[in-house]
Amino acid sequence: MLVSTDKKWDYALGMIKVDGLEPSPEFKKLIEKESRGEMTTYIHIQIF
């Protein structure tokens, strides 16, 4: 079963928040771009 990109990021962000952390606004913008298909996870890795 395939999981949508949005659901994958929701899960990942939830795991981060469980640790009491909050992703930066810049990282959230990159997630939004990937969800809209404007960039890929590979580009995320190159940026960070």
Residue frames as a rotation matrix with the C-alpha (Angstrom) as fourth column:
MET 1
0.579 0.815 0.000 0.00
0.815 -0.579 0.000 0.00
0.000 0.000 -1.000 0.00
LEU 2
-0.390 -0.706 0.591 1.40
0.692 -0.648 -0.318 3.38
0.608 0.285 0.741 -1.01
VAL 3
0.192 0.367 -0.910 1.24
0.874 -0.486 -0.011 6.31
-0.447 -0.793 -0.414 1.39
SER 4
0.743 0.137 0.655 0.81
0.507 -0.755 -0.417 9.87
0.437 0.642 -0.631 0.16
THR 5
-0.300 -0.907 0.297 3.60
0.510 -0.415 -0.753 12.40
0.806 -0.075 0.587 0.60
ASP 6
-0.023 0.369 0.929 1.41
-0.560 -0.775 0.293 14.45
0.828 -0.513 0.224 2.92
LYS 7
0.909 0.415 -0.031 0.82
-0.229 0.561 0.796 11.48
0.347 -0.716 0.605 5.23
LYS 8
0.373 -0.859 -0.352 4.53
0.758 0.500 -0.419 10.65
0.536 -0.110 0.837 5.27
TRP 9
-0.487 -0.577 0.655 5.43
0.146 -0.794 -0.590 14.19
0.861 -0.192 0.471 6.32
ASP 10
0.379 0.686 0.620 2.62
-0.619 -0.310 0.722 14.29
0.688 -0.658 0.307 8.90
TYR 11
0.901 -0.083 -0.425 4.07
0.300 0.828 0.474 11.14
0.312 -0.555 0.771 10.46
ALA 12
-0.018 -1.000 -0.007 7.65
0.789 -0.010 -0.614 12.47
0.614 -0.017 0.789 10.35
LEU 13
-0.362 -0.070 0.930 6.68
-0.240 -0.956 -0.166 15.83
0.901 -0.283 0.329 11.87
GLY 14
0.721 0.665 0.196 4.69
-0.416 0.188 0.890 14.04
0.555 -0.723 0.412 14.55
MET 15
0.615 -0.577 -0.537 7.78
0.696 0.717 0.027 12.02
0.369 -0.390 0.843 15.48
ILE 16
-0.417 -0.776 0.473 9.80
0.444 -0.628 -0.639 15.23
0.793 -0.056 0.607 15.77
LYS 17
-0.060 0.490 0.870 7.15
-0.548 -0.745 0.381 16.87
0.835 -0.453 0.313 17.97
VAL 18
0.817 0.308 -0.488 7.03
0.160 0.691 0.705 13.83
0.554 -0.654 0.515 20.28
ASP 19
0.028 -0.913 -0.407 10.63
0.930 0.173 -0.324 14.69
0.366 -0.370 0.854 21.17
GLY 20
0.441 0.235 -0.866 9.53
0.679 -0.719 0.150 18.21
-0.587 -0.654 -0.477 22.08
LEU 21
-0.669 -0.722 -0.176 11.09
0.366 -0.526 0.768 19.78
-0.647 0.449 0.616 18.99
GLU 22
0.562 0.797 -0.219 9.60
0.178 -0.375 -0.910 21.99
-0.807 0.473 -0.353 16.30
PRO 23
0.012 -0.564 0.826 10.80
0.980 0.170 0.101 22.07
-0.198 0.808 0.555 12.68
SER 24
-0.662 -0.342 -0.667 12.03
0.259 -0.939 0.224 25.44
-0.703 -0.024 0.711 11.42
PRO 25
0.352 0.813 -0.464 9.76
-0.189 -0.424 -0.886 27.60
-0.917 0.400 0.004 9.24
GLU 26
-0.150 -0.494 -0.857 12.21
-0.953 -0.159 0.259 27.11
-0.264 0.855 -0.446 6.36
PHE 27
-0.960 -0.210 0.187 11.95
-0.179 0.969 0.168 23.33
-0.216 0.128 -0.968 6.64
LYS 28
-0.218 0.960 0.177 8.15
0.303 0.239 -0.923 23.55
-0.928 -0.148 -0.343 6.73
LYS 29
0.312 0.287 -0.906 8.23
-0.672 -0.607 -0.424 25.58
-0.671 0.741 0.003 3.49
LEU 30
-0.626 -0.608 -0.488 10.34
-0.779 0.460 0.425 22.88
-0.034 0.647 -0.762 1.85
ILE 31
-0.797 0.416 0.438 7.85
0.231 0.880 -0.416 20.23
-0.559 -0.230 -0.797 2.97
GLU 32
0.203 0.918 -0.341 5.01
-0.051 -0.338 -0.940 22.24
-0.978 0.209 -0.022 1.43
LYS 33
0.020 -0.282 -0.959 6.93
-0.945 -0.318 0.074 22.52
-0.326 0.905 -0.273 -1.86
GLU 34
-0.929 -0.369 -0.026 7.50
-0.361 0.888 0.285 18.78
-0.082 0.274 -0.958 -1.95
SER 35
-0.469 0.830 0.302 3.83
0.300 0.471 -0.829 18.11
-0.831 -0.298 -0.470 -1.20
ARG 36
0.462 0.634 -0.620 2.87
-0.337 -0.521 -0.785 20.28
-0.820 0.571 -0.027 -4.18
GLY 37
0.666 -0.252 0.702 5.41
0.631 0.693 -0.350 18.47
-0.398 0.676 0.620 -6.40
GLU 38
0.954 -0.299 0.023 7.68
-0.251 -0.840 -0.481 21.49
0.163 0.453 -0.876 -6.81
MET 39
-0.056 -0.997 0.052 10.74
-0.929 0.033 -0.368 19.67
0.365 -0.069 -0.928 -5.43
THR 40
0.516 0.174 -0.839 11.83
-0.055 0.984 0.171 16.23
0.855 -0.042 0.517 -4.22
THR 41
0.982 -0.191 -0.011 13.26
0.047 0.183 0.982 14.79
-0.185 -0.964 0.189 -1.01
TYR 42
0.333 -0.908 0.255 16.58
0.942 0.306 -0.141 14.49
0.050 0.287 0.957 -2.85
ILE 43
0.051 -0.271 0.961 16.69
0.293 -0.916 -0.274 18.28
0.955 0.295 0.033 -3.15
HIS 44
0.897 0.285 0.338 15.92
-0.245 -0.318 0.916 18.59
0.368 -0.904 -0.215 0.61
ILE 45
0.751 -0.651 -0.111 19.02
0.585 0.577 0.570 16.53
-0.307 -0.493 0.814 1.36
GLN 46
-0.003 -0.776 0.631 21.18
0.895 -0.284 -0.345 18.73
0.447 0.563 0.695 -0.86
ILE 47
0.347 0.208 0.915 19.89
-0.030 -0.972 0.232 21.91
0.938 -0.108 -0.331 0.81
PHE 48
0.824 -0.041 0.566 20.51
-0.566 -0.121 0.815 20.72
0.034 -0.992 -0.123 4.37
